[in-house]
Amino acid sequence: MGNIETRVAILAIIVEDEISIDKLNKILFQYRQYIIGRMGLPYAKKNINVISIIVDAPQNTISALSGKVGKLKGITSKTTYSKV
């Protein structure tokens, strides 16, 4: 077996409704082995939270994580990939 190629990506997440925050945290916990950094900032003026998740994982793992997060109610997400 060869090494599985991984990519670095950032998931930008905006939480507009905290109804799904527990589900979000459970998903992120499931993928914890791939997460190399996480930063969350509340923005009280707009009553939202902005979260950045940096991952180093196989492409299909990043896609699965992004898809699960994107389906959560009250949460918007976008994934940006490194070129390497």
mmCIF file of the N, C-alpha and C atoms, coordinates in Angstrom:
data_MODEL
# 
_entry.id   MODEL 
# 
loop_
_atom_site.group_PDB 
_atom_site.id 
_atom_site.type_symbol 
_atom_site.label_atom_id 
_atom_site.label_alt_id 
_atom_site.label_comp_id 
_atom_site.label_asym_id 
_atom_site.label_entity_id 
_atom_site.label_seq_id 
_atom_site.pdbx_PDB_ins_code 
_atom_site.Cartn_x 
_atom_site.Cartn_y 
_atom_site.Cartn_z 
_atom_site.occupancy 
_atom_site.B_iso_or_equiv 
_atom_site.pdbx_formal_charge 
_atom_site.auth_seq_id 
_atom_site.auth_comp_id 
_atom_site.auth_asym_id 
_atom_site.auth_atom_id 
_atom_site.pdbx_PDB_model_num 
ATOM 1   N N  . MET A 1 1  ? 0.833   -1.197 0.000  1.00 0.00 ? 1  MET A N  1 
ATOM 2   C CA . MET A 1 1  ? 0.000   0.000  0.000  1.00 0.00 ? 1  MET A CA 1 
ATOM 3   C C  . MET A 1 1  ? 0.871   1.250  0.000  1.00 0.00 ? 1  MET A C  1 
ATOM 4   N N  . GLY A 1 2  ? 0.500   2.218  -0.811 1.00 0.00 ? 2  GLY A N  1 
ATOM 5   C CA . GLY A 1 2  ? 1.231   3.473  -0.836 1.00 0.00 ? 2  GLY A CA 1 
ATOM 6   C C  . GLY A 1 2  ? 0.625   4.463  0.148  1.00 0.00 ? 2  GLY A C  1 
ATOM 7   N N  . ASN A 1 3  ? 1.303   5.582  0.272  1.00 0.00 ? 3  ASN A N  1 
ATOM 8   C CA . ASN A 1 3  ? 0.786   6.625  1.149  1.00 0.00 ? 3  ASN A CA 1 
ATOM 9   C C  . ASN A 1 3  ? -0.432  7.282  0.512  1.00 0.00 ? 3  ASN A C  1 
ATOM 10  N N  . ILE A 1 4  ? -1.403  7.579  1.322  1.00 0.00 ? 4  ILE A N  1 
ATOM 11  C CA . ILE A 1 4  ? -2.583  8.281  0.827  1.00 0.00 ? 4  ILE A CA 1 
ATOM 12  C C  . ILE A 1 4  ? -2.249  9.769  0.778  1.00 0.00 ? 4  ILE A C  1 
ATOM 13  N N  . GLU A 1 5  ? -2.491  10.370 -0.372 1.00 0.00 ? 5  GLU A N  1 
ATOM 14  C CA . GLU A 1 5  ? -2.205  11.790 -0.546 1.00 0.00 ? 5  GLU A CA 1 
ATOM 15  C C  . GLU A 1 5  ? -3.244  12.630 0.186  1.00 0.00 ? 5  GLU A C  1 
ATOM 16  N N  . THR A 1 6  ? -2.758  13.648 0.886  1.00 0.00 ? 6  THR A N  1 
ATOM 17  C CA . THR A 1 6  ? -3.658  14.543 1.608  1.00 0.00 ? 6  THR A CA 1 
ATOM 18  C C  . THR A 1 6  ? -3.523  15.954 1.064  1.00 0.00 ? 6  THR A C  1 
ATOM 19  N N  . ARG A 1 7  ? -4.501  16.768 1.389  1.00 0.00 ? 7  ARG A N  1 
ATOM 20  C CA . ARG A 1 7  ? -4.493  18.185 1.017  1.00 0.00 ? 7  ARG A CA 1 
ATOM 21  C C  . ARG A 1 7  ? -4.812  19.007 2.248  1.00 0.00 ? 7  ARG A C  1 
ATOM 22  N N  . VAL A 1 8  ? -4.340  20.222 2.241  1.00 0.00 ? 8  VAL A N  1 
ATOM 23  C CA . VAL A 1 8  ? -4.677  21.164 3.301  1.00 0.00 ? 8  VAL A CA 1 
ATOM 24  C C  . VAL A 1 8  ? -5.839  22.001 2.796  1.00 0.00 ? 8  VAL A C  1 
ATOM 25  N N  . ALA A 1 9  ? -6.830  22.179 3.668  1.00 0.00 ? 9  ALA A N  1 
ATOM 26  C CA . ALA A 1 9  ? -8.007  22.965 3.297  1.00 0.00 ? 9  ALA A CA 1 
ATOM 27  C C  . ALA A 1 9  ? -8.495  23.751 4.512  1.00 0.00 ? 9  ALA A C  1 
ATOM 28  N N  . ILE A 1 10 ? -9.248  24.791 4.239  1.00 0.00 ? 10 ILE A N  1 
ATOM 29  C CA . ILE A 1 10 ? -9.878  25.584 5.291  1.00 0.00 ? 10 ILE A CA 1 
ATOM 30  C C  . ILE A 1 10 ? -11.387 25.533 5.074  1.00 0.00 ? 10 ILE A C  1 
ATOM 31  N N  . LEU A 1 11 ? -12.096 25.163 6.122  1.00 0.00 ? 11 LEU A N  1 
ATOM 32  C CA . LEU A 1 11 ? -13.554 25.236 6.103  1.00 0.00 ? 11 LEU A CA 1 
ATOM 33  C C  . LEU A 1 11 ? -13.944 26.524 6.804  1.00 0.00 ? 11 LEU A C  1 
ATOM 34  N N  . ALA A 1 12 ? -14.578 27.422 6.081  1.00 0.00 ? 12 ALA A N  1 
ATOM 35  C CA . ALA A 1 12 ? -15.088 28.659 6.660  1.00 0.00 ? 12 ALA A CA 1 
ATOM 36  C C  . ALA A 1 12 ? -16.552 28.409 6.995  1.00 0.00 ? 12 ALA A C  1 
ATOM 37  N N  . ILE A 1 13 ? -16.882 28.555 8.262  1.00 0.00 ? 13 ILE A N  1 
ATOM 38  C CA . ILE A 1 13 ? -18.227 28.234 8.735  1.00 0.00 ? 13 ILE A CA 1 
ATOM 39  C C  . ILE A 1 13 ? -18.838 29.462 9.401  1.00 0.00 ? 13 ILE A C  1 
ATOM 40  N N  . ILE A 1 14 ? -20.069 29.782 9.032  1.00 0.00 ? 14 ILE A N  1 
ATOM 41  C CA . ILE A 1 14 ? -20.810 30.855 9.688  1.00 0.00 ? 14 ILE A CA 1 
ATOM 42  C C  . ILE A 1 14 ? -22.039 30.242 10.346 1.00 0.00 ? 14 ILE A C  1 
ATOM 43  N N  . VAL A 1 15 ? -22.125 30.431 11.644 1.00 0.00 ? 15 VAL A N  1 
ATOM 44  C CA . VAL A 1 15 ? -23.262 29.911 12.408 1.00 0.00 ? 15 VAL A CA 1 
ATOM 45  C C  . VAL A 1 15 ? -24.237 31.066 12.618 1.00 0.00 ? 15 VAL A C  1 
ATOM 46  N N  . GLU A 1 16 ? -25.380 30.975 11.933 1.00 0.00 ? 16 GLU A N  1 
ATOM 47  C CA . GLU A 1 16 ? -26.393 32.025 12.025 1.00 0.00 ? 16 GLU A CA 1 
ATOM 48  C C  . GLU A 1 16 ? -27.496 31.654 13.005 1.00 0.00 ? 16 GLU A C  1 
ATOM 49  N N  . ASP A 1 17 ? -27.609 30.371 13.305 1.00 0.00 ? 17 ASP A N  1 
ATOM 50  C CA . ASP A 1 17 ? -28.614 29.882 14.241 1.00 0.00 ? 17 ASP A CA 1 
ATOM 51  C C  . ASP A 1 17 ? -27.963 28.772 15.053 1.00 0.00 ? 17 ASP A C  1 
ATOM 52  N N  . GLU A 1 18 ? -27.908 28.932 16.356 1.00 0.00 ? 18 GLU A N  1 
ATOM 53  C CA . GLU A 1 18 ? -27.185 27.983 17.202 1.00 0.00 ? 18 GLU A CA 1 
ATOM 54  C C  . GLU A 1 18 ? -27.903 26.642 17.373 1.00 0.00 ? 18 GLU A C  1 
ATOM 55  N N  . ILE A 1 19 ? -29.013 26.442 16.680 1.00 0.00 ? 19 ILE A N  1 
ATOM 56  C CA . ILE A 1 19 ? -29.774 25.199 16.801 1.00 0.00 ? 19 ILE A CA 1 
ATOM 57  C C  . ILE A 1 19 ? -28.934 23.970 16.446 1.00 0.00 ? 19 ILE A C  1 
ATOM 58  N N  . SER A 1 20 ? -27.966 24.119 15.552 1.00 0.00 ? 20 SER A N  1 
ATOM 59  C CA . SER A 1 20 ? -27.170 22.973 15.094 1.00 0.00 ? 20 SER A CA 1 
ATOM 60  C C  . SER A 1 20 ? -25.756 22.935 15.662 1.00 0.00 ? 20 SER A C  1 
ATOM 61  N N  . ILE A 1 21 ? -25.452 23.774 16.640 1.00 0.00 ? 21 ILE A N  1 
ATOM 62  C CA . ILE A 1 21 ? -24.078 23.859 17.140 1.00 0.00 ? 21 ILE A CA 1 
ATOM 63  C C  . ILE A 1 21 ? -23.605 22.545 17.767 1.00 0.00 ? 21 ILE A C  1 
ATOM 64  N N  . ASP A 1 22 ? -24.493 21.836 18.467 1.00 0.00 ? 22 ASP A N  1 
ATOM 65  C CA . ASP A 1 22 ? -24.109 20.542 19.045 1.00 0.00 ? 22 ASP A CA 1 
ATOM 66  C C  . ASP A 1 22 ? -23.783 19.531 17.954 1.00 0.00 ? 22 ASP A C  1 
ATOM 67  N N  . LYS A 1 23 ? -24.598 19.519 16.895 1.00 0.00 ? 23 LYS A N  1 
ATOM 68  C CA . LYS A 1 23 ? -24.346 18.611 15.771 1.00 0.00 ? 23 LYS A CA 1 
ATOM 69  C C  . LYS A 1 23 ? -23.028 18.961 15.090 1.00 0.00 ? 23 LYS A C  1 
ATOM 70  N N  . LEU A 1 24 ? -22.762 20.248 14.940 1.00 0.00 ? 24 LEU A N  1 
ATOM 71  C CA . LEU A 1 24 ? -21.512 20.697 14.330 1.00 0.00 ? 24 LEU A CA 1 
ATOM 72  C C  . LEU A 1 24 ? -20.323 20.202 15.152 1.00 0.00 ? 24 LEU A C  1 
ATOM 73  N N  . ASN A 1 25 ? -20.376 20.390 16.452 1.00 0.00 ? 25 ASN A N  1 
ATOM 74  C CA . ASN A 1 25 ? -19.272 19.967 17.307 1.00 0.00 ? 25 ASN A CA 1 
ATOM 75  C C  . ASN A 1 25 ? -19.079 18.455 17.283 1.00 0.00 ? 25 ASN A C  1 
ATOM 76  N N  . LYS A 1 26 ? -20.154 17.691 17.178 1.00 0.00 ? 26 LYS A N  1 
ATOM 77  C CA . LYS A 1 26 ? -20.037 16.234 17.082 1.00 0.00 ? 26 LYS A CA 1 
ATOM 78  C C  . LYS A 1 26 ? -19.358 15.817 15.780 1.00 0.00 ? 26 LYS A C  1 
ATOM 79  N N  . ILE A 1 27 ? -19.712 16.498 14.685 1.00 0.00 ? 27 ILE A N  1 
ATOM 80  C CA . ILE A 1 27 ? -19.085 16.210 13.397 1.00 0.00 ? 27 ILE A CA 1 
ATOM 81  C C  . ILE A 1 27 ? -17.591 16.533 13.458 1.00 0.00 ? 27 ILE A C  1 
ATOM 82  N N  . LEU A 1 28 ? -17.261 17.701 13.998 1.00 0.00 ? 28 LEU A N  1 
ATOM 83  C CA . LEU A 1 28 ? -15.857 18.090 14.084 1.00 0.00 ? 28 LEU A CA 1 
ATOM 84  C C  . LEU A 1 28 ? -15.075 17.121 14.972 1.00 0.00 ? 28 LEU A C  1 
ATOM 85  N N  . PHE A 1 29 ? -15.701 16.626 16.025 1.00 0.00 ? 29 PHE A N  1 
ATOM 86  C CA . PHE A 1 29 ? -15.049 15.644 16.896 1.00 0.00 ? 29 PHE A CA 1 
ATOM 87  C C  . PHE A 1 29 ? -14.753 14.361 16.129 1.00 0.00 ? 29 PHE A C  1 
ATOM 88  N N  . GLN A 1 30 ? -15.668 13.950 15.250 1.00 0.00 ? 30 GLN A N  1 
ATOM 89  C CA . GLN A 1 30 ? -15.464 12.738 14.453 1.00 0.00 ? 30 GLN A CA 1 
ATOM 90  C C  . GLN A 1 30 ? -14.251 12.876 13.524 1.00 0.00 ? 30 GLN A C  1 
ATOM 91  N N  . TYR A 1 31 ? -13.951 14.089 13.104 1.00 0.00 ? 31 TYR A N  1 
ATOM 92  C CA . TYR A 1 31 ? -12.855 14.345 12.166 1.00 0.00 ? 31 TYR A CA 1 
ATOM 93  C C  . TYR A 1 31 ? -11.633 14.948 12.857 1.00 0.00 ? 31 TYR A C  1 
ATOM 94  N N  . ARG A 1 32 ? -11.564 14.856 14.165 1.00 0.00 ? 32 ARG A N  1 
ATOM 95  C CA . ARG A 1 32 ? -10.511 15.504 14.942 1.00 0.00 ? 32 ARG A CA 1 
ATOM 96  C C  . ARG A 1 32 ? -9.097  15.104 14.523 1.00 0.00 ? 32 ARG A C  1 
ATOM 97  N N  . GLN A 1 33 ? -8.919  13.891 14.037 1.00 0.00 ? 33 GLN A N  1 
ATOM 98  C CA . GLN A 1 33 ? -7.580  13.445 13.653 1.00 0.00 ? 33 GLN A CA 1 
ATOM 99  C C  . GLN A 1 33 ? -7.032  14.207 12.455 1.00 0.00 ? 33 GLN A C  1 
ATOM 100 N N  . TYR A 1 34 ? -7.906  14.855 11.692 1.00 0.00 ? 34 TYR A N  1 
ATOM 101 C CA . TYR A 1 34 ? -7.492  15.610 10.512 1.00 0.00 ? 34 TYR A CA 1 
ATOM 102 C C  . TYR A 1 34 ? -7.388  17.111 10.765 1.00 0.00 ? 34 TYR A C  1 
ATOM 103 N N  . ILE A 1 35 ? -7.949  17.582 11.876 1.00 0.00 ? 35 ILE A N  1 
ATOM 104 C CA . ILE A 1 35 ? -7.991  19.020 12.164 1.00 0.00 ? 35 ILE A CA 1 
ATOM 105 C C  . ILE A 1 35 ? -6.647  19.456 12.745 1.00 0.00 ? 35 ILE A C  1 
ATOM 106 N N  . ILE A 1 36 ? -6.017  20.426 12.080 1.00 0.00 ? 36 ILE A N  1 
ATOM 107 C CA . ILE A 1 36 ? -4.740  20.935 12.568 1.00 0.00 ? 36 ILE A CA 1 
ATOM 108 C C  . ILE A 1 36 ? -4.893  22.290 13.247 1.00 0.00 ? 36 ILE A C  1 
ATOM 109 N N  . GLY A 1 37 ? -6.057  22.905 13.121 1.00 0.00 ? 37 GLY A N  1 
ATOM 110 C CA . GLY A 1 37 ? -6.309  24.171 13.797 1.00 0.00 ? 37 GLY A CA 1 
ATOM 111 C C  . GLY A 1 37 ? -7.767  24.566 13.705 1.00 0.00 ? 37 GLY A C  1 
ATOM 112 N N  . ARG A 1 38 ? -8.204  25.304 14.716 1.00 0.00 ? 38 ARG A N  1 
ATOM 113 C CA . ARG A 1 38 ? -9.602  25.750 14.759 1.00 0.00 ? 38 ARG A CA 1 
ATOM 114 C C  . ARG A 1 38 ? -9.640  27.103 15.452 1.00 0.00 ? 38 ARG A C  1 
ATOM 115 N N  . MET A 1 39 ? -10.374 28.043 14.869 1.00 0.00 ? 39 MET A N  1 
ATOM 116 C CA . MET A 1 39 ? -10.545 29.350 15.485 1.00 0.00 ? 39 MET A CA 1 
ATOM 117 C C  . MET A 1 39 ? -12.008 29.747 15.347 1.00 0.00 ? 39 MET A C  1 
ATOM 118 N N  . GLY A 1 40 ? -12.602 30.154 16.428 1.00 0.00 ? 40 GLY A N  1 
ATOM 119 C CA . GLY A 1 40 ? -13.986 30.601 16.398 1.00 0.00 ? 40 GLY A CA 1 
ATOM 120 C C  . GLY A 1 40 ? -14.108 31.978 17.011 1.00 0.00 ? 40 GLY A C  1 
ATOM 121 N N  . LEU A 1 41 ? -14.839 32.835 16.332 1.00 0.00 ? 41 LEU A N  1 
ATOM 122 C CA . LEU A 1 41 ? -15.033 34.195 16.816 1.00 0.00 ? 41 LEU A CA 1 
ATOM 123 C C  . LEU A 1 41 ? -16.515 34.556 16.815 1.00 0.00 ? 41 LEU A C  1 
ATOM 124 N N  . PRO A 1 42 ? -17.032 34.954 17.958 1.00 0.00 ? 42 PRO A N  1 
ATOM 125 C CA . PRO A 1 42 ? -18.414 35.450 17.968 1.00 0.00 ? 42 PRO A CA 1 
ATOM 126 C C  . PRO A 1 42 ? -18.432 36.875 17.421 1.00 0.00 ? 42 PRO A C  1 
ATOM 127 N N  . TYR A 1 43 ? -19.468 37.194 16.678 1.00 0.00 ? 43 TYR A N  1 
ATOM 128 C CA . TYR A 1 43 ? -19.648 38.551 16.173 1.00 0.00 ? 43 TYR A CA 1 
ATOM 129 C C  . TYR A 1 43 ? -21.001 39.035 16.677 1.00 0.00 ? 43 TYR A C  1 
ATOM 130 N N  . ALA A 1 44 ? -20.981 39.624 17.860 1.00 0.00 ? 44 ALA A N  1 
ATOM 131 C CA . ALA A 1 44 ? -22.206 39.999 18.567 1.00 0.00 ? 44 ALA A CA 1 
ATOM 132 C C  . ALA A 1 44 ? -23.055 41.001 17.781 1.00 0.00 ? 44 ALA A C  1 
ATOM 133 N N  . LYS A 1 45 ? -22.419 41.901 17.053 1.00 0.00 ? 45 LYS A N  1 
ATOM 134 C CA . LYS A 1 45 ? -23.158 42.923 16.306 1.00 0.00 ? 45 LYS A CA 1 
ATOM 135 C C  . LYS A 1 45 ? -24.160 42.302 15.334 1.00 0.00 ? 45 LYS A C  1 
ATOM 136 N N  . LYS A 1 46 ? -23.782 41.163 14.719 1.00 0.00 ? 46 LYS A N  1 
ATOM 137 C CA . LYS A 1 46 ? -24.661 40.477 13.763 1.00 0.00 ? 46 LYS A CA 1 
ATOM 138 C C  . LYS A 1 46 ? -25.276 39.206 14.357 1.00 0.00 ? 46 LYS A C  1 
ATOM 139 N N  . ASN A 1 47 ? -24.939 38.904 15.621 1.00 0.00 ? 47 ASN A N  1 
ATOM 140 C CA . ASN A 1 47 ? -25.443 37.713 16.304 1.00 0.00 ? 47 ASN A CA 1 
ATOM 141 C C  . ASN A 1 47 ? -25.108 36.419 15.546 1.00 0.00 ? 47 ASN A C  1 
ATOM 142 N N  . ILE A 1 48 ? -23.849 36.332 15.103 1.00 0.00 ? 48 ILE A N  1 
ATOM 143 C CA . ILE A 1 48 ? -23.367 35.134 14.413 1.00 0.00 ? 48 ILE A CA 1 
ATOM 144 C C  . ILE A 1 48 ? -22.030 34.715 15.023 1.00 0.00 ? 48 ILE A C  1 
ATOM 145 N N  . ASN A 1 49 ? -21.597 33.524 14.672 1.00 0.00 ? 49 ASN A N  1 
ATOM 146 C CA . ASN A 1 49 ? -20.272 33.034 15.025 1.00 0.00 ? 49 ASN A CA 1 
ATOM 147 C C  . ASN A 1 49 ? -19.565 32.641 13.736 1.00 0.00 ? 49 ASN A C  1 
ATOM 148 N N  . VAL A 1 50 ? -18.286 32.981 13.645 1.00 0.00 ? 50 VAL A N  1 
ATOM 149 C CA . VAL A 1 50 ? -17.483 32.649 12.476 1.00 0.00 ? 50 VAL A CA 1 
ATOM 150 C C  . VAL A 1 50 ? -16.396 31.672 12.934 1.00 0.00 ? 50 VAL A C  1 
ATOM 151 N N  . ILE A 1 51 ? -16.318 30.530 12.255 1.00 0.00 ? 51 ILE A N  1 
ATOM 152 C CA . ILE A 1 51 ? -15.377 29.485 12.641 1.00 0.00 ? 51 ILE A CA 1 
ATOM 153 C C  . ILE A 1 51 ? -14.532 29.107 11.430 1.00 0.00 ? 51 ILE A C  1 
ATOM 154 N N  . SER A 1 52 ? -13.218 28.998 11.651 1.00 0.00 ? 52 SER A N  1 
ATOM 155 C CA . SER A 1 52 ? -12.297 28.506 10.627 1.00 0.00 ? 52 SER A CA 1 
ATOM 156 C C  . SER A 1 52 ? -11.730 27.182 11.115 1.00 0.00 ? 52 SER A C  1 
ATOM 157 N N  . ILE A 1 53 ? -11.811 26.168 10.268 1.00 0.00 ? 53 ILE A N  1 
ATOM 158 C CA . ILE A 1 53 ? -11.271 24.850 10.580 1.00 0.00 ? 53 ILE A CA 1 
ATOM 159 C C  . ILE A 1 53 ? -10.218 24.529 9.519  1.00 0.00 ? 53 ILE A C  1 
ATOM 160 N N  . ILE A 1 54 ? -8.984  24.288 9.949  1.00 0.00 ? 54 ILE A N  1 
ATOM 161 C CA . ILE A 1 54 ? -7.926  23.933 9.019  1.00 0.00 ? 54 ILE A CA 1 
ATOM 162 C C  . ILE A 1 54 ? -7.691  22.431 9.130  1.00 0.00 ? 54 ILE A C  1 
ATOM 163 N N  . VAL A 1 55 ? -7.725  21.746 7.980  1.00 0.00 ? 55 VAL A N  1 
ATOM 164 C CA . VAL A 1 55 ? -7.574  20.295 7.976  1.00 0.00 ? 55 VAL A CA 1 
ATOM 165 C C  . VAL A 1 55 ? -6.470  19.869 7.007  1.00 0.00 ? 55 VAL A C  1 
ATOM 166 N N  . ASP A 1 56 ? -5.891  18.716 7.292  1.00 0.00 ? 56 ASP A N  1 
ATOM 167 C CA . ASP A 1 56 ? -4.955  18.048 6.385  1.00 0.00 ? 56 ASP A CA 1 
ATOM 168 C C  . ASP A 1 56 ? -5.479  16.623 6.266  1.00 0.00 ? 56 ASP A C  1 
ATOM 169 N N  . ALA A 1 57 ? -6.103  16.327 5.121  1.00 0.00 ? 57 ALA A N  1 
ATOM 170 C CA . ALA A 1 57 ? -6.816  15.057 4.981  1.00 0.00 ? 57 ALA A CA 1 
ATOM 171 C C  . ALA A 1 57 ? -6.911  14.662 3.514  1.00 0.00 ? 57 ALA A C  1 
ATOM 172 N N  . PRO A 1 58 ? -7.254  13.398 3.251  1.00 0.00 ? 58 PRO A N  1 
ATOM 173 C CA . PRO A 1 58 ? -7.525  12.989 1.876  1.00 0.00 ? 58 PRO A CA 1 
ATOM 174 C C  . PRO A 1 58 ? -8.707  13.799 1.307  1.00 0.00 ? 58 PRO A C  1 
ATOM 175 N N  . GLN A 1 59 ? -8.686  13.999 0.010  1.00 0.00 ? 59 GLN A N  1 
ATOM 176 C CA . GLN A 1 59 ? -9.739  14.779 -0.659 1.00 0.00 ? 59 GLN A CA 1 
ATOM 177 C C  . GLN A 1 59 ? -11.144 14.286 -0.313 1.00 0.00 ? 59 GLN A C  1 
ATOM 178 N N  . ASN A 1 60 ? -11.359 12.972 -0.337 1.00 0.00 ? 60 ASN A N  1 
ATOM 179 C CA . ASN A 1 60 ? -12.706 12.458 -0.075 1.00 0.00 ? 60 ASN A CA 1 
ATOM 180 C C  . ASN A 1 60 ? -13.126 12.689 1.370  1.00 0.00 ? 60 ASN A C  1 
ATOM 181 N N  . THR A 1 61 ? -12.186 12.721 2.301  1.00 0.00 ? 61 THR A N  1 
ATOM 182 C CA . THR A 1 61 ? -12.502 12.998 3.704  1.00 0.00 ? 61 THR A CA 1 
ATOM 183 C C  . THR A 1 61 ? -12.918 14.451 3.877  1.00 0.00 ? 61 THR A C  1 
ATOM 184 N N  . ILE A 1 62 ? -12.189 15.351 3.224  1.00 0.00 ? 62 ILE A N  1 
ATOM 185 C CA . ILE A 1 62 ? -12.538 16.774 3.294  1.00 0.00 ? 62 ILE A CA 1 
ATOM 186 C C  . ILE A 1 62 ? -13.918 17.001 2.684  1.00 0.00 ? 62 ILE A C  1 
ATOM 187 N N  . SER A 1 63 ? -14.190 16.358 1.571  1.00 0.00 ? 63 SER A N  1 
ATOM 188 C CA . SER A 1 63 ? -15.500 16.494 0.924  1.00 0.00 ? 63 SER A CA 1 
ATOM 189 C C  . SER A 1 63 ? -16.618 15.978 1.819  1.00 0.00 ? 63 SER A C  1 
ATOM 190 N N  . ALA A 1 64 ? -16.380 14.859 2.489  1.00 0.00 ? 64 ALA A N  1 
ATOM 191 C CA . ALA A 1 64 ? -17.394 14.300 3.386  1.00 0.00 ? 64 ALA A CA 1 
ATOM 192 C C  . ALA A 1 64 ? -17.650 15.239 4.562  1.00 0.00 ? 64 ALA A C  1 
ATOM 193 N N  . LEU A 1 65 ? -16.590 15.754 5.153  1.00 0.00 ? 65 LEU A N  1 
ATOM 194 C CA . LEU A 1 65 ? -16.733 16.694 6.265  1.00 0.00 ? 65 LEU A CA 1 
ATOM 195 C C  . LEU A 1 65 ? -17.487 17.938 5.819  1.00 0.00 ? 65 LEU A C  1 
ATOM 196 N N  . SER A 1 66 ? -17.074 18.499 4.706  1.00 0.00 ? 66 SER A N  1 
ATOM 197 C CA . SER A 1 66 ? -17.718 19.702 4.176  1.00 0.00 ? 66 SER A CA 1 
ATOM 198 C C  . SER A 1 66 ? -19.200 19.467 3.882  1.00 0.00 ? 66 SER A C  1 
ATOM 199 N N  . GLY A 1 67 ? -19.514 18.317 3.314  1.00 0.00 ? 67 GLY A N  1 
ATOM 200 C CA . GLY A 1 67 ? -20.901 17.990 2.997  1.00 0.00 ? 67 GLY A CA 1 
ATOM 201 C C  . GLY A 1 67 ? -21.761 17.870 4.240  1.00 0.00 ? 67 GLY A C  1 
ATOM 202 N N  . LYS A 1 68 ? -21.238 17.227 5.273  1.00 0.00 ? 68 LYS A N  1 
ATOM 203 C CA . LYS A 1 68 ? -21.994 17.068 6.525  1.00 0.00 ? 68 LYS A CA 1 
ATOM 204 C C  . LYS A 1 68 ? -22.246 18.420 7.193  1.00 0.00 ? 68 LYS A C  1 
ATOM 205 N N  . VAL A 1 69 ? -21.222 19.262 7.221  1.00 0.00 ? 69 VAL A N  1 
ATOM 206 C CA . VAL A 1 69 ? -21.365 20.586 7.832  1.00 0.00 ? 69 VAL A CA 1 
ATOM 207 C C  . VAL A 1 69 ? -22.346 21.433 7.023  1.00 0.00 ? 69 VAL A C  1 
ATOM 208 N N  . GLY A 1 70 ? -22.249 21.360 5.707  1.00 0.00 ? 70 GLY A N  1 
ATOM 209 C CA . GLY A 1 70 ? -23.106 22.159 4.838  1.00 0.00 ? 70 GLY A CA 1 
ATOM 210 C C  . GLY A 1 70 ? -24.582 21.830 4.923  1.00 0.00 ? 70 GLY A C  1 
ATOM 211 N N  . LYS A 1 71 ? -24.916 20.631 5.394  1.00 0.00 ? 71 LYS A N  1 
ATOM 212 C CA . LYS A 1 71 ? -26.320 20.229 5.507  1.00 0.00 ? 71 LYS A CA 1 
ATOM 213 C C  . LYS A 1 71 ? -26.979 20.673 6.810  1.00 0.00 ? 71 LYS A C  1 
ATOM 214 N N  . LEU A 1 72 ? -26.199 21.210 7.736  1.00 0.00 ? 72 LEU A N  1 
ATOM 215 C CA . LEU A 1 72 ? -26.751 21.592 9.030  1.00 0.00 ? 72 LEU A CA 1 
ATOM 216 C C  . LEU A 1 72 ? -27.598 22.861 8.927  1.00 0.00 ? 72 LEU A C  1 
ATOM 217 N N  . LYS A 1 73 ? -28.717 22.845 9.611  1.00 0.00 ? 73 LYS A N  1 
ATOM 218 C CA . LYS A 1 73 ? -29.626 23.991 9.607  1.00 0.00 ? 73 LYS A CA 1 
ATOM 219 C C  . LYS A 1 73 ? -28.983 25.179 10.335 1.00 0.00 ? 73 LYS A C  1 
ATOM 220 N N  . GLY A 1 74 ? -29.079 26.347 9.724  1.00 0.00 ? 74 GLY A N  1 
ATOM 221 C CA . GLY A 1 74 ? -28.578 27.572 10.345 1.00 0.00 ? 74 GLY A CA 1 
ATOM 222 C C  . GLY A 1 74 ? -27.081 27.773 10.212 1.00 0.00 ? 74 GLY A C  1 
ATOM 223 N N  . ILE A 1 75 ? -26.437 26.913 9.402  1.00 0.00 ? 75 ILE A N  1 
ATOM 224 C CA . ILE A 1 75 ? -24.990 26.989 9.231  1.00 0.00 ? 75 ILE A CA 1 
ATOM 225 C C  . ILE A 1 75 ? -24.671 27.070 7.742  1.00 0.00 ? 75 ILE A C  1 
ATOM 226 N N  . THR A 1 76 ? -23.784 27.997 7.405  1.00 0.00 ? 76 THR A N  1 
ATOM 227 C CA . THR A 1 76 ? -23.304 28.150 6.038  1.00 0.00 ? 76 THR A CA 1 
ATOM 228 C C  . THR A 1 76 ? -21.815 27.815 6.045  1.00 0.00 ? 76 THR A C  1 
ATOM 229 N N  . SER A 1 77 ? -21.353 27.078 5.036  1.00 0.00 ? 77 SER A N  1 
ATOM 230 C CA . SER A 1 77 ? -19.920 26.768 4.999  1.00 0.00 ? 77 SER A CA 1 
ATOM 231 C C  . SER A 1 77 ? -19.401 26.776 3.571  1.00 0.00 ? 77 SER A C  1 
ATOM 232 N N  . LYS A 1 78 ? -18.104 26.989 3.478  1.00 0.00 ? 78 LYS A N  1 
ATOM 233 C CA . LYS A 1 78 ? -17.404 27.000 2.202  1.00 0.00 ? 78 LYS A CA 1 
ATOM 234 C C  . LYS A 1 78 ? -16.017 26.423 2.452  1.00 0.00 ? 78 LYS A C  1 
ATOM 235 N N  . THR A 1 79 ? -15.515 25.648 1.514  1.00 0.00 ? 79 THR A N  1 
ATOM 236 C CA . THR A 1 79 ? -14.203 25.028 1.675  1.00 0.00 ? 79 THR A CA 1 
ATOM 237 C C  . THR A 1 79 ? -13.256 25.561 0.609  1.00 0.00 ? 79 THR A C  1 
ATOM 238 N N  . THR A 1 80 ? -12.059 25.910 1.033  1.00 0.00 ? 80 THR A N  1 
ATOM 239 C CA . THR A 1 80 ? -11.009 26.364 0.135  1.00 0.00 ? 80 THR A CA 1 
ATOM 240 C C  . THR A 1 80 ? -9.818  25.428 0.291  1.00 0.00 ? 80 THR A C  1 
ATOM 241 N N  . TYR A 1 81 ? -9.261  24.991 -0.834 1.00 0.00 ? 81 TYR A N  1 
ATOM 242 C CA . TYR A 1 81 ? -8.175  24.014 -0.837 1.00 0.00 ? 81 TYR A CA 1 
ATOM 243 C C  . TYR A 1 81 ? -6.849  24.665 -1.199 1.00 0.00 ? 81 TYR A C  1 
ATOM 244 N N  . SER A 1 82 ? -5.775  24.122 -0.623 1.00 0.00 ? 82 SER A N  1 
ATOM 245 C CA . SER A 1 82 ? -4.432  24.540 -1.050 1.00 0.00 ? 82 SER A CA 1 
ATOM 246 C C  . SER A 1 82 ? -4.149  23.887 -2.404 1.00 0.00 ? 82 SER A C  1 
ATOM 247 N N  . LYS A 1 83 ? -3.181  24.389 -3.109 1.00 0.00 ? 83 LYS A N  1 
ATOM 248 C CA . LYS A 1 83 ? -2.815  23.817 -4.399 1.00 0.00 ? 83 LYS A CA 1 
ATOM 249 C C  . LYS A 1 83 ? -1.826  22.674 -4.253 1.00 0.00 ? 83 LYS A C  1 
ATOM 250 N N  . VAL A 1 84 ? -1.308  22.468 -3.041 1.00 0.00 ? 84 VAL A N  1 
ATOM 251 C CA . VAL A 1 84 ? -0.337  21.381 -2.819 1.00 0.00 ? 84 VAL A CA 1 
ATOM 252 C C  . VAL A 1 84 ? -0.950  20.278 -1.975 1.00 0.00 ? 84 VAL A C  1 
# 
